[in-house]
Amino acid sequence: MQEVLEQESLLILSIKDAKNEDTSIESFRVLLKYGADMDLGVRRYDENGKEYLYYPTDVFARGYFVSPMIMQRKRKIWDDRKRYLKNSNFLLDLRMKEFLIQSYNL
């Protein structure tokens, strides 16, 4: 199971290194749409061979070699997705409350 999770996260990692900005951004959007886990780290190695974990949201941190345009566009996609999920959970909670109230009143 862990192997599959690392592979899914690796897909997100490969987007960071994409040369084509539009492909990078569109891939990021599609992976988020289909539920890629942004909190899943991927093992990477620096130029000295030292292992570290890379998290897909690290692309938003300063110090990574990502163009400001890509970072800004991905940040907007990320924020929109979080807002959508928050609203979805809110609507789900409302529907659940309505269901429970109706069930209780039967």
Summary of the structure (lengths in Angstrom):
residues: 106
radius of gyration: 18.3
end to end distance: 43.7
largest distance: 67.6
contacts: 240
relative contact order: 0.12
helix: 67%
strand: 8%
